[in-house]
């Protein structure tokens, strides 16, 4: 494979981090996808935090969720106001302590934040892939992640951790590469997406398809992008990340602009919750690509660990990794019974597994909410410490 890595430079501020890239799976050795198609070369955008130990035994791979990216913590520039999406959890003295651990996060295959995806140039045509980008699955995403880990010279990860789509990747990693991880931390995820989750994804994709600017996915270079459809897809999805309790606590039936209803059918933001969802949609279209959204939501829909590897007790029973499975009481996208299903299978396979259902009003997104991170840290911190000690005792 061809390596083209942009190495991180030294920085004056400790929280500054630089995005790195590496080219994997060249034309002579392309990646064979689950669909049977091949693709290569693949550029992978990733970020690292901390130092890899001389024994190369302290690496933790963070798998991001649907709309995340490699920028898990820190800032890219001194004047950045926005920190990484899990900055409260990754860094010196934090649960994923970069004084002790070497943390890696990479943008997924098919993404739009530096890793090869629909916006990338198709080497056969010299134009963006667009809708011609191959169909991808969670297994394809994890194959690329594992190739990155190999490139970094790491034989076995201390841990793989992720929530939602990230949790799916963790489960896939444990089933596909059972010897390559010492522990797996699965947050707010399941062995498959239920019918309700598939339904919401379908409605979101339909919003994109129905946008006249979508043009069957061939909109790159156009003045008008499918911003309306993508924003609507984000609004729909964002509802599933919240809970009834959190929406009521924050918004209730508060009006946005006045103390009285206007009874105007054309007014889109009568209530504060409407304004909030419109804001989420507008922010989202500034950083995400519609074709990537279609690809990655389909990857979530198709993920089914049992269909791919057989009964969970068998598929997850092949690894000696220690598991921590965490669910949230108000998560209705990946409700607690899905987490318990994983736990029961691991117990049946006589594997080391810890489980907790955390009480939070914030729904599916609870593992990303700063105020909820201390509760999660009380589970993750000792779990990682014990895992790391167990490696040293061998």
matplotlib code that plots the C-alpha trace (Angstrom):
import matplotlib.pyplot as plt

x = [0.0, 1.1, 1.7, 1.2, 1.0, 0.9, 2.5, 1.4, 3.5, 4.5, 2.2, 2.5, -0.9, -1.5, -5.0, -4.1, -4.3, -3.6, -5.6, -3.4, -4.0, -2.8, -3.4, -4.3, -5.5, -3.8, -4.8, -2.7, -4.3, -7.7, -10.2, -12.8, -16.1, -18.9, -20.8, -18.0, -16.9, -13.4, -12.1, -8.7, -6.8, -8.5, -7.5, -8.1, -8.3, -7.5, -6.3, -4.2, -3.8, -1.1, 1.9, 2.1, 3.9, 7.2, 5.2, 2.5, -0.1, -1.9, -3.9, -7.6, -9.6, -12.7, -15.4, -17.5, -21.3, -23.3, -22.5, -19.2, -15.6, -12.0, -12.0, -12.8, -11.1, -9.0, -8.9, -7.3, -6.4, -5.7, -8.7, -11.1, -14.0, -15.3, -13.6, -13.9, -17.2, -16.0, -13.6, -15.0, -14.0, -10.7, -7.6, -5.1, -6.7, -10.0, -11.5, -9.6, -6.5, -4.0, -1.3, -1.6, -3.3, -2.8, -6.1, -7.0, -10.1, -10.7, -13.4, -15.4, -15.2, -17.9, -17.6, -17.1, -14.4, -11.3, -11.7, -12.6, -16.3, -18.7, -17.1, -13.7, -12.4, -13.1, -9.7, -11.3, -13.3, -11.4, -14.7, -16.3, -17.8, -21.2, -23.9, -21.4, -19.6, -19.8, -22.4, -20.6, -21.4, -20.2, -17.8, -16.2, -15.8, -14.1, -11.8, -10.4, -10.1, -8.1, -5.9, -5.1, -4.2, -1.9, -0.3, 0.4, 2.2, -0.3, -0.9, -3.6, -5.7, -6.2, -9.8, -12.3, -15.0, -18.0, -21.7, -24.6, -23.0, -19.7, -21.0, -21.9, -18.4, -17.1, -19.3, -18.2, -14.5, -14.9, -16.6, -14.3, -11.0, -11.4, -7.7, -7.0, -8.6, -8.2, -11.5, -14.7, -16.9, -20.3, -22.4, -26.1, -25.9, -27.2, -26.4, -28.8, -31.0, -34.6, -37.5, -38.2, -34.7, -34.7, -38.0, -36.6, -33.6, -35.8, -37.8, -34.6, -33.3, -36.6, -36.3, -32.9, -34.2, -37.2, -35.0, -34.9, -31.2, -30.3, -30.3, -29.9, -26.7, -24.9, -24.9, -21.2, -20.1, -23.6, -24.5, -27.4, -26.8, -29.5, -29.4, -33.1, -33.4, -30.3, -31.4, -34.8, -33.1, -31.0, -34.1, -35.9, -32.9, -32.2, -35.6, -34.6, -31.5, -33.5, -36.1, -39.6, -38.3, -35.4, -37.5, -40.1, -37.5, -35.8, -38.6, -42.1, -44.6, -42.6, -43.2, -40.2, -41.0, -44.1, -46.3, -49.3, -49.9, -50.0, -52.2, -50.1, -49.7, -46.7, -44.8, -42.2, -40.9, -43.9, -42.5, -39.0, -38.6, -39.2, -36.6, -34.1, -34.7, -34.3, -31.0, -29.8, -30.6, -28.9, -25.7, -25.6, -25.6, -22.5, -20.4, -22.0, -22.6, -26.0, -24.5, -22.5, -25.6, -27.4, -24.4, -23.8, -27.4, -27.8, -24.8, -26.5, -29.7, -27.9, -25.9, -27.0, -24.3, -26.4, -27.0, -23.3, -21.7, -24.4, -25.8, -24.3, -22.9, -20.9, -19.9, -18.8, -17.6, -14.5, -12.8, -11.2, -11.8, -13.4, -16.7, -18.4, -21.9, -23.8, -27.4, -29.5, -33.0, -34.5, -32.8, -35.6, -33.4, -31.3, -33.4, -31.9, -33.2, -30.9, -27.9, -29.2, -29.3, -25.6, -24.9, -26.8, -25.0, -21.6, -22.6, -23.7, -20.3, -18.7, -17.0, -16.1, -18.8, -19.9, -23.3, -24.9, -28.1, -27.5, -30.4, -30.4, -33.1, -31.2, -32.1, -29.8, -27.4, -26.6, -23.2, -22.2, -23.7, -21.1, -23.2, -23.6, -19.9, -18.9, -21.5, -20.0, -16.5, -17.1, -17.6, -15.0, -12.1, -11.8, -12.7, -9.7, -7.4, -8.2, -7.8, -4.5, -3.2, -4.4, -2.2, 0.8, 0.3, 0.5]
y = [0.0, 3.6, 5.7, 9.5, 10.7, 14.4, 14.2, 16.4, 19.4, 20.6, 23.2, 25.8, 25.1, 21.6, 21.3, 21.9, 18.9, 18.4, 16.2, 13.6, 11.6, 8.3, 6.5, 2.9, 0.2, 1.3, 0.2, -3.0, -4.0, -2.4, -2.9, -5.6, -4.4, -6.5, -5.9, -7.5, -4.3, -3.0, 0.5, 2.0, 4.1, 5.2, 8.3, 8.1, 11.3, 10.7, 12.4, 11.1, 12.2, 11.3, 9.1, 5.4, 3.5, 1.6, -1.6, -0.3, -1.5, 1.7, 2.5, 3.3, 3.6, 5.9, 5.1, 8.2, 8.2, 9.0, 12.7, 12.8, 12.8, 12.4, 15.6, 14.0, 16.5, 19.7, 22.5, 22.8, 26.4, 28.8, 30.9, 28.0, 28.3, 24.9, 21.9, 18.3, 16.5, 14.5, 17.0, 16.5, 12.8, 12.8, 14.6, 15.0, 13.8, 13.0, 9.5, 8.7, 10.2, 11.2, 11.4, 7.6, 6.4, 6.9, 7.8, 7.4, 8.6, 8.4, 9.7, 6.7, 5.4, 7.2, 10.2, 13.8, 15.0, 13.9, 10.2, 8.9, 9.3, 10.6, 14.0, 12.5, 12.2, 9.0, 8.1, 6.5, 9.6, 12.5, 13.9, 13.4, 10.0, 11.3, 8.6, 6.2, 5.7, 2.0, 0.9, 0.5, -1.5, -1.2, -4.1, -2.1, 0.9, -1.3, -2.9, 0.5, 1.3, -1.9, -1.1, 2.3, 0.6, -1.8, 1.2, 2.7, -0.5, -1.5, -5.2, -5.1, -2.2, -1.7, -0.7, 0.2, 2.5, 4.1, 5.0, 4.6, 3.9, 3.9, 1.1, -0.9, -0.5, -1.8, -4.9, -5.5, -5.1, -7.7, -10.2, -9.6, -9.1, -11.0, -11.1, -7.4, -5.8, -6.2, -4.5, -3.2, -0.4, -0.3, 2.8, 3.3, 0.8, -2.6, -5.6, -4.2, -1.2, -1.8, -1.2, 2.2, 3.4, 2.2, 4.0, 7.4, 6.9, 6.2, 9.4, 11.4, 10.0, 10.7, 14.4, 14.5, 12.7, 15.1, 18.2, 19.5, 20.5, 16.9, 16.0, 12.2, 13.0, 14.8, 18.3, 18.9, 22.1, 23.5, 26.8, 25.3, 22.2, 20.0, 22.0, 22.0, 18.2, 17.6, 20.1, 18.3, 14.9, 16.3, 17.7, 14.4, 12.4, 14.9, 14.2, 10.5, 11.6, 13.4, 12.2, 13.4, 14.4, 16.4, 18.3, 19.1, 20.3, 22.6, 23.8, 22.7, 24.8, 28.0, 30.4, 31.7, 35.4, 36.5, 35.6, 34.8, 32.4, 34.1, 31.4, 31.9, 28.7, 30.0, 30.8, 28.0, 28.9, 29.6, 27.4, 27.3, 23.6, 24.5, 27.1, 24.7, 22.1, 24.6, 25.7, 22.2, 21.7, 24.9, 24.1, 20.6, 21.5, 23.6, 20.6, 17.5, 16.1, 14.7, 11.7, 10.8, 10.9, 8.5, 6.1, 6.0, 5.8, 2.8, 1.2, 1.5, 0.0, -3.0, -3.7, -7.0, -8.9, -12.1, -12.2, -11.6, -13.9, -16.1, -16.1, -13.4, -15.8, -17.4, -14.2, -12.3, -15.5, -15.7, -12.8, -12.7, -9.0, -7.6, -5.8, -2.8, -2.2, 1.0, 1.9, 5.0, 4.9, 7.4, 6.2, 5.0, 4.8, 2.0, 1.0, -0.9, -4.4, -4.2, -3.7, -6.5, -8.8, -8.3, -8.8, -12.1, -13.4, -12.5, -14.2, -17.3, -17.3, -17.0, -13.7, -10.9, -8.3, -5.3, -3.7, -0.5, 1.3, 5.0, 7.2, 10.2, 12.5, 13.3, 10.3, 8.7, 11.6, 11.3, 9.8, 13.1, 15.5, 17.2, 17.1, 13.3, 12.5, 12.2, 9.4, 7.6, 8.3, 6.4, 3.3, 3.8, 5.0, 2.0, -0.4, 0.8, 0.9, -2.7, -3.8, -2.0, -3.7, -7.1, -6.7, -5.7, -8.8, -11.2]
z = [0.0, -0.6, 2.4, 2.2, 5.8, 6.8, 10.2, 13.1, 13.9, 17.3, 18.8, 21.5, 22.9, 24.3, 23.0, 19.3, 17.1, 13.4, 11.0, 9.4, 6.2, 4.9, 1.6, 1.9, -0.5, -3.8, -7.3, -7.1, -3.7, -3.5, -0.7, -1.5, -0.2, 1.2, -2.0, -4.0, -5.6, -5.1, -4.4, -4.1, -3.4, -0.2, 1.7, 5.4, 7.6, 11.2, 14.4, 17.2, 20.8, 23.4, 22.8, 21.8, 24.4, 23.6, 23.9, 21.7, 24.1, 25.1, 21.9, 22.0, 18.8, 19.1, 16.5, 15.7, 15.2, 12.0, 11.7, 13.6, 12.2, 13.3, 15.2, 18.5, 20.8, 20.9, 18.4, 14.9, 15.3, 18.2, 17.3, 17.1, 19.4, 18.6, 20.2, 19.1, 19.5, 22.6, 24.0, 27.5, 27.4, 25.5, 26.8, 29.6, 32.9, 31.2, 31.0, 27.8, 29.4, 26.8, 29.4, 29.6, 26.4, 22.7, 21.2, 17.5, 15.7, 11.9, 9.6, 8.2, 4.7, 2.6, 4.9, 3.9, 6.4, 4.6, 4.1, 0.6, 0.0, -2.7, -2.7, -3.6, -7.1, -8.9, -10.4, -13.4, -14.4, -12.8, -11.4, -8.0, -7.3, -6.4, -6.6, -8.3, -5.0, -4.1, -1.5, 1.9, 5.1, 8.7, 8.0, 5.1, 7.5, 10.1, 7.5, 6.7, 10.4, 11.0, 8.0, 9.6, 12.9, 11.0, 9.3, 12.7, 13.7, 16.4, 16.7, 19.4, 20.6, 24.3, 23.5, 20.8, 22.0, 20.3, 20.6, 18.1, 14.7, 16.6, 18.8, 15.8, 14.6, 18.0, 17.7, 14.1, 15.2, 17.9, 15.6, 12.5, 14.3, 17.6, 18.4, 17.7, 20.7, 24.5, 25.3, 23.7, 25.0, 23.4, 24.1, 23.2, 20.4, 19.3, 17.2, 14.5, 13.9, 14.7, 12.3, 13.8, 13.3, 9.7, 9.2, 10.4, 8.2, 5.2, 5.8, 6.1, 2.8, 1.1, 2.1, 0.3, -2.8, -3.0, -3.0, -6.6, -6.1, -5.4, -9.1, -8.4, -6.5, -9.3, -7.7, -7.1, -8.7, -8.9, -7.3, -5.5, -3.3, -1.8, 1.4, 2.1, 1.9, 4.0, 6.6, 6.8, 7.1, 10.0, 11.7, 11.5, 12.8, 15.6, 17.1, 17.5, 19.4, 22.0, 24.5, 25.3, 28.7, 27.5, 24.9, 27.5, 30.0, 27.5, 25.3, 26.4, 24.5, 24.7, 21.8, 19.9, 19.2, 21.2, 24.1, 21.8, 19.0, 15.6, 13.8, 10.7, 8.7, 6.8, 10.0, 10.4, 13.9, 16.1, 18.9, 20.3, 19.5, 15.8, 15.9, 17.5, 14.9, 12.1, 13.6, 13.8, 10.1, 9.0, 11.0, 9.6, 5.9, 6.5, 7.4, 5.8, 2.4, 1.2, -0.6, 2.4, 4.5, 2.2, 2.2, 5.9, 7.0, 4.6, 6.2, 9.6, 8.1, 6.7, 9.9, 11.4, 13.4, 13.6, 9.8, 9.2, 11.8, 13.2, 16.8, 19.0, 21.5, 18.7, 16.8, 20.0, 21.7, 19.5, 21.2, 24.6, 24.8, 28.0, 27.3, 28.8, 27.5, 28.5, 27.8, 28.7, 30.2, 27.8, 24.6, 22.2, 19.1, 20.7, 23.8, 26.7, 25.7, 22.7, 25.0, 27.3, 24.3, 23.7, 27.4, 27.6, 24.5, 26.1, 29.3, 27.4, 25.8, 29.2, 28.4, 30.7, 30.4, 32.5, 32.0, 33.2, 32.3, 33.1, 34.2, 31.9, 30.6, 27.4, 25.3, 22.7, 22.7, 26.4, 25.8, 24.0, 26.6, 28.8, 31.9, 31.5, 30.9, 34.6, 35.1, 32.1, 33.2, 36.5, 34.4, 31.6, 33.7, 36.0, 33.2, 31.1, 34.1, 34.9, 31.3, 31.0, 34.2, 33.0, 29.9, 32.0, 34.3, 31.4]

ax = plt.figure().add_subplot(projection="3d")
ax.plot(x, y, z, "-o")
ax.set_aspect("equal")
plt.show()
